[in-house]
Each structure stands twice: as C-alpha cells, then as structure tokens.
Amino acid sequence: MYESLTKYLTELTDDEFGTWFIDKENDGTPEHPIRMPYVNYSSTVEHFISDVYGFMDEHEEMGLNHYTDILKANGIEWGMNSMTTAVIENLDAKCILAMILGAVRAEKFCDGALLGFLEEGSIARWLERLEALDKAQE
C-alpha cells in the first residue's frame, strides 16, 4: 500500500538531498537586495515531496491533513526533537505517515527543516517502518 513512498528507501540513500543557496552576490542595497537563504532540493527529494502529497490526496480516509492531531494523539509534538526521537516500533502507519507529512510541511515554515530530517536519517527510519508494516499485511 505504501510502495509509492517506500520506493524512496533506495532512491534517497545515495542522493545528495539538497544544497543551501546563500546569496553572496548582492550587497543589500535597494538596487541589489539580498535574497533569503533556501535549500535547493534534489529532483529525488522534490519527487518524494510530490508523492507524499499525492498519497495524502489519494487516501483522504486517513485524515493525514490533520497530521498534528495524529501526532499529538500518539504523544509526539510537531517538532524536530520530538519527531526524531519518537520510538516508532509500535506506531501504526497513520502516525508514521503523519510524521513524514509533518516533516514535509515543516519546510513551508522553516527553510531547511526537511533537509534536517533527511540528513539525520528520520525519513529513512520512517520509510523502513512503513515497509515493515506493509510486509506484515501481506
């Protein structure tokens, strides 16, 4: 059921997730304003983000658009520390998916948040848990 996301277990391992763009050309004058730093994500990460949103749209019955409520119901705060340290072995797929979506959505509010989850290894751990849940249903 989760293959559209778990396929990224192999695709994200050898990939450079993204690089920071920091404007070093402009001086901050009105004629040359400095652009805010941002992460230029790899095409693999961009496809992953798209597939996360696609999965959410295809499975409206899961209510993933309420990911913060799902996290809270499982004793997890929507934040880097709480999500990365959560013990996932007993979490169901809905909660794992809520953490993945929460990491993706965090990028909208804090540039580089998703990069942190990727580099720290949380996304890979969560995808591995989804894959294990998928195999258990077979």
C-alpha positions in Angstrom: 0.0 0.0 0.0 2.9 2.4 0.7 5.1 1.5 -2.2 4.8 5.0 -3.7 6.7 6.2 -0.7 8.9 3.2 0.4 10.5 3.1 -3.0 12.5 6.1 -1.8 14.4 3.9 0.6 16.7 3.0 -2.2 16.4 6.3 -4.1 17.3 8.6 -1.2 20.3 6.7 0.2 23.0 7.7 -2.3 21.4 11.0 -3.2 22.6 14.4 -2.2 19.4 15.7 -0.6 19.9 19.4 -1.4 22.2 22.3 -1.0 21.8 25.6 0.6 21.7 28.7 -1.6 23.2 31.7 0.1 23.2 35.0 -1.8 26.8 36.2 -1.8 26.4 38.4 -5.0 24.1 41.1 -3.7 25.1 43.8 -1.2 21.7 44.5 0.4 21.2 47.9 -1.3 17.7 48.7 -2.8 19.2 48.0 -6.2 20.7 44.7 -5.2 18.7 43.2 -2.3 20.0 40.1 -0.7 17.9 37.0 -1.4 16.9 34.9 1.7 18.8 31.6 2.0 16.9 28.5 0.9 17.5 24.8 0.2 17.7 23.8 -3.4 16.4 20.2 -3.1 17.5 17.4 -5.5 15.0 16.2 -8.0 14.6 12.9 -6.0 13.6 14.9 -2.9 11.2 17.0 -5.0 9.6 13.9 -6.3 9.4 12.5 -2.8 7.6 15.6 -1.6 5.2 15.3 -4.6 4.5 11.7 -3.8 3.8 12.4 -0.1 1.2 15.0 -1.1 -0.2 12.6 -3.7 -0.5 9.8 -1.1 -2.3 12.1 1.2 -4.8 13.1 -1.5 -5.3 9.5 -2.6 -6.0 8.4 0.9 -8.3 11.1 2.3 -9.8 8.5 4.6 -6.7 8.5 6.7 -7.2 12.2 7.6 -3.5 13.0 7.2 -4.3 16.7 6.6 -4.7 16.6 10.5 -1.2 15.3 11.0 -0.6 17.5 14.1 -3.6 15.9 15.8 -2.5 12.4 14.8 1.0 13.2 16.3 -0.5 14.6 19.4 -2.7 11.5 19.9 0.5 9.5 19.8 2.3 11.7 22.3 4.5 13.3 19.7 4.9 17.1 19.2 5.2 18.5 15.7 8.8 19.5 16.0 12.3 18.2 15.1 13.3 16.9 18.5 10.0 15.1 19.4 9.7 13.6 15.9 13.3 12.4 15.5 13.4 10.8 19.0 10.0 9.1 18.8 10.1 5.4 19.4 8.5 4.1 16.1 8.4 0.4 16.6 4.9 0.4 18.0 3.5 3.2 15.9 0.9 2.5 13.2 1.2 3.5 9.6 -1.1 6.5 10.1 1.2 8.0 12.7 4.3 7.3 10.6 2.7 8.9 7.6 1.8 11.9 9.8 5.4 12.3 10.8 6.5 12.2 7.2 3.9 14.7 6.2 4.9 16.8 9.2 8.5 16.9 8.1 7.5 17.9 4.6 5.1 20.6 5.9 7.8 21.9 8.3 9.7 23.1 5.2 6.9 25.6 4.5 7.6 27.3 7.8 11.3 26.8 8.2 13.7 26.6 5.3 15.9 23.5 5.6 13.6 21.7 8.1 13.1 18.8 5.7 16.8 18.7 4.9 17.4 18.2 8.7 15.0 15.2 8.8 16.7 13.7 5.7 20.2 14.1 6.9 19.5 13.0 10.4 18.0 9.7 9.0 14.5 10.1 10.3 12.8 9.9 6.9 14.7 6.7 6.1 13.7 5.2 9.5 10.0 6.1 9.0 10.0 4.7 5.5 11.6 1.4 6.8 8.8 1.2 9.4 6.2 1.7 6.6 7.8 -1.0 4.6 7.8 -3.4 7.6 4.1 -2.6 8.2 3.4 -3.3 4.5 5.1 -6.7 4.7 3.2 -7.6 7.8 -0.1 -7.1 6.0 0.8 -9.5 3.2 
